[in-house]
């Protein structure tokens, strides 16, 4: 889907019209999915929600969700351990209205404040899942805030540009990169 709620809902509607008996969907974009839910009910299509909990449980037979607070808390604790409890963080999210990413960021901030008071969030930027945009944002943020020593991506689509930018800026080994949902091959890169 595109980067807005209407295209995401449209993608789900298109899938509902493909003749499937069931769909596993991720409705993590804000907005209305009522048309999707109504069509699924009318066609007798089973829905399973994954990734982000939806308060409206009625349309689903199940919700398989992620512990977003756990992600944020674990990232704060791991950074605290690795940094001796002191770090200046840049957060990179897809966009400001993705609930799970906002939750991860907020739980990180809350844990750092409670347990690691010398870990500070210096800036938060939005990549729009675009690697070129993410590279430009990272470079600009590191220039604007030279105290940043940690970049935390809470979306996996663009984290791979981090090491490239750090190499180009001669900051590899000086700035940590944390990624969420990264497979082993991406981590190795």
Buried (B, 14 or more C-beta within 10 A) or exposed (E): BEEBBEEBBBBBBEBBEEEEEEBBBBBBBEEEBEEBBEBBEEEEBBBBBBBBBBEEEEBBEEBEBBEBBEBBBBBBBEBBEEBEBEBBBBBBBBBEBBBBBBBBBEBBBBBBEEEBEEBBBBBBBBBBBBBEBBBBBBBEBBEEBEEBBBBBBBBBBBBBBBEBBBEEBEBBEEBBBBBBBBEEEEEEE
